[in-house]
Amino acid sequence: MEIKTLKLNEDQRDRHDIINGPIWLDGCNHPTESYVCSYKVEHGPREIKQYDLYLFPHPYHGSEVCIRYGNELDEYLSQGSVADLFFHIGGHWRNIPETLRAAEILREFFKFELTVRTK
């Protein structure tokens, strides 16, 4: 699976608060081509945070999602697979705005197929 940095028009960028990036150092050492985009999320009236979204192949479950929010090695959210991300959006991740934004971006700009693997 080859991931390309999103090329979006101004309306698409504004709708998802996508900004120029990457913002943060990639302490996870993802392949360069796994960077998708950067975006901002308002966490309150005076608090805006910025995130880098990575999507990369995983040998067992398709595509893995990583959301970086700082330069330190441990400043990232590992959401697991894309399927995990979409599955948990309705549950305990529904109130995490940076996770919701990542799911919106992936849902709008990428196509995913759900496959079931058996041993």
C-alpha positions as CSV (number, residue, x, y, z in Angstrom):
1,M,0.0,0.0,0.0
2,E,1.5,3.3,-1.0
3,I,0.4,6.4,0.9
4,K,0.8,9.8,-0.6
5,T,0.7,13.1,1.2
6,L,-2.8,14.6,0.6
7,K,-3.0,17.2,-2.1
8,L,-6.2,19.2,-1.2
9,N,-7.9,22.3,-2.4
10,E,-8.5,25.3,0.0
11,D,-12.1,24.2,0.8
12,Q,-11.0,20.7,1.8
13,R,-8.1,22.1,3.9
14,D,-10.4,24.5,5.7
15,R,-13.1,21.9,6.3
16,H,-10.7,19.6,8.2
17,D,-8.4,22.3,9.6
18,I,-5.5,20.8,7.7
19,I,-2.3,22.8,8.0
20,N,1.2,22.7,6.4
21,G,3.4,20.1,8.0
22,P,4.8,17.9,9.3
23,I,4.9,19.9,12.4
24,W,6.6,17.5,14.8
25,L,9.8,15.4,14.6
26,D,9.0,11.9,13.8
27,G,10.2,10.1,16.9
28,C,8.4,6.9,15.7
29,N,10.7,6.8,12.6
30,H,7.8,6.1,10.2
31,P,8.7,5.8,6.5
32,T,8.6,9.3,4.9
33,E,5.9,8.2,2.5
34,S,3.6,7.3,5.5
35,Y,3.0,11.0,6.4
36,V,-0.6,11.9,5.4
37,C,-1.1,15.5,6.7
38,S,-1.1,17.8,9.6
39,Y,-4.2,19.3,11.2
40,K,-5.2,21.5,14.2
41,V,-7.9,20.9,16.8
42,E,-9.4,23.4,19.1
43,H,-9.5,22.0,22.7
44,G,-11.1,25.0,24.2
45,P,-11.6,28.7,23.6
46,R,-7.9,29.5,23.8
47,E,-6.2,26.1,23.2
48,I,-5.4,24.9,19.7
49,K,-3.2,21.9,19.3
50,Q,-1.5,20.6,16.1
51,Y,-1.1,17.0,15.0
52,D,0.7,15.0,12.3
53,L,-1.2,12.0,10.9
54,Y,0.7,8.9,9.6
55,L,-0.8,5.9,7.9
56,F,1.5,2.9,7.2
57,P,1.2,-0.8,6.2
58,H,1.1,-3.4,9.0
59,P,1.9,-7.0,8.2
60,Y,-1.1,-8.5,10.1
61,H,-3.9,-6.0,9.9
62,G,-3.7,-3.7,6.9
63,S,-2.9,-0.1,7.8
64,E,-1.8,1.3,11.1
65,V,-2.6,4.8,12.3
66,C,-0.2,7.1,14.3
67,I,-1.0,10.6,15.5
68,R,2.1,12.7,16.6
69,Y,1.5,15.7,18.9
70,G,5.0,16.6,20.0
71,N,8.7,16.2,19.4
72,E,9.4,13.9,22.4
73,L,9.6,10.2,21.6
74,D,6.5,9.4,23.7
75,E,4.3,12.2,22.3
76,Y,2.1,10.2,19.9
77,L,-1.2,8.4,19.9
78,S,-1.1,4.9,18.5
79,Q,-4.6,4.1,17.4
80,G,-3.9,0.7,16.1
81,S,-5.3,-0.3,12.7
82,V,-7.7,1.9,10.7
83,A,-10.4,-0.7,11.6
84,D,-9.7,-0.2,15.3
85,L,-9.9,3.6,14.9
86,F,-13.3,3.4,13.1
87,F,-14.6,0.7,15.5
88,H,-13.7,2.7,18.6
89,I,-15.0,6.1,17.4
90,G,-18.4,5.1,18.5
91,G,-17.1,4.1,21.9
92,H,-14.5,5.5,24.3
93,W,-12.7,7.5,21.6
94,R,-15.8,9.5,20.7
95,N,-14.8,12.4,23.0
96,I,-11.2,12.7,21.8
97,P,-11.2,15.4,19.2
98,E,-7.8,14.7,17.6
99,T,-8.9,11.1,17.0
100,L,-12.3,12.1,15.6
101,R,-10.5,14.5,13.2
102,A,-8.1,11.8,12.0
103,A,-11.0,9.4,11.4
104,E,-12.8,12.1,9.4
105,I,-9.8,12.7,7.2
106,L,-9.2,9.0,6.6
107,R,-12.8,8.4,5.8
108,E,-13.1,11.2,3.3
109,F,-9.8,10.8,1.5
110,F,-9.0,7.1,1.5
111,K,-10.9,3.9,0.6
112,F,-10.5,1.0,3.0
113,E,-11.8,-2.6,2.6
114,L,-12.6,-4.7,5.6
115,T,-11.2,-8.2,5.2
116,V,-11.3,-11.1,7.7
117,R,-8.2,-13.3,7.9
118,T,-8.3,-16.8,9.3
119,K,-5.5,-19.0,10.2
